Every structure is written in structure tokens, then in C-alpha cells.
Amino acid sequence: MTTRPQSPGSVIATAGNRKIDLTWVDRSARESGFRIERNTGGGTFTTVSTVAANATTYTDASVAATSTYTYRVIAVSADGDS
């Protein structure tokens, strides 16, 4: 039986000077890492980075001041994604 990792909780995005800081709660003990995805203006989500297991932060420094971004953080493992 395979068990997917639990989804991260309490994802918060904080805008700064030419960056967006993401934080989340790692609720899974089975992830191999987290995939950070974003879209701009309602488009499709694309992967911007993958961070290590047990990480709880990511800074996106490739943003434009005039754009709106939506993010999702996905726990990944060999058994599947959250």
C-alpha cells in the first residue's frame, strides 16, 4: 500500500522588495521534498523550485512588481504528491 504525504498547512505569502517569501507548516513525515508552483494572472501553474524535505520556507526572487502571483506548495514523495 502506498501512502501519499500530507499536504502542507498554513501556506502564507508575504510580499517584499522584489521578492515573495513563502512559509508553510510541514505536516508530513513522508515527503522527499516540496514543489513550489506559481501562476500569474490565472494562468497555468508552473514549477519555480523544489526544496528539501522538512523545509518550511522559500523565497521567490524572480517576481515583477506589477504582477499578481498565486502559489501552491506540494509535498512530493515516491508514493505520489499531496
C-alpha positions in Angstrom: 0.0 0.0 0.0 1.3 3.4 -0.9 0.7 6.5 1.2 0.9 10.0 -0.2 2.4 12.7 2.0 0.1 15.0 3.8 -0.4 18.5 2.2 1.4 21.4 3.9 -0.7 23.6 6.0 -1.0 27.3 6.7 0.8 28.5 3.5 1.5 32.2 3.8 2.9 34.5 1.1 4.5 37.8 2.2 5.5 40.4 -0.5 8.7 42.2 0.0 11.0 44.3 -2.1 11.3 42.4 -5.4 10.6 39.1 -3.7 7.8 37.0 -2.1 8.5 34.9 1.0 6.5 31.7 1.4 6.1 29.9 4.7 4.2 26.7 5.5 3.7 24.0 8.1 5.2 20.7 7.2 2.5 18.2 8.3 4.1 15.1 6.7 6.8 12.8 7.8 7.0 11.0 4.4 7.9 13.7 1.9 11.1 13.7 -0.1 10.7 17.5 -0.7 8.3 20.2 -1.6 7.5 21.5 -5.1 6.8 25.3 -5.3 4.4 26.2 -8.1 3.0 29.6 -9.2 0.8 31.1 -11.8 0.4 34.7 -13.0 -2.9 36.2 -13.6 -4.9 33.0 -13.5 -2.7 31.1 -16.0 -1.4 27.6 -15.5 0.8 26.6 -12.6 4.4 26.1 -13.4 7.2 24.8 -11.1 9.5 27.5 -9.8 11.6 25.4 -7.4 11.8 22.2 -5.4 13.1 22.4 -1.8 14.3 19.7 0.5 12.2 17.5 2.9 11.3 19.3 6.1 11.8 22.8 4.6 9.2 25.3 5.6 10.3 28.4 3.7 11.0 29.5 0.2 11.8 33.0 -1.3 10.8 33.7 -4.9 13.1 36.5 -6.0 12.1 36.3 -9.7 8.9 38.4 -9.4 7.8 41.6 -11.1 6.4 44.5 -9.2 3.3 44.8 -11.4 2.3 41.2 -11.5 -0.1 39.2 -9.3 1.0 35.7 -8.3 -0.7 32.6 -6.9 1.3 29.9 -5.3 0.9 26.3 -4.2 3.2 24.2 -2.2 3.0 20.4 -2.8 4.7 17.7 -0.7 6.2 15.1 -3.0 7.4 11.5 -2.4 8.0 8.3 -4.3 4.4 7.3 -3.4 2.9 10.4 -5.1 2.2 14.1 -4.4 0.0 15.6 -1.7 
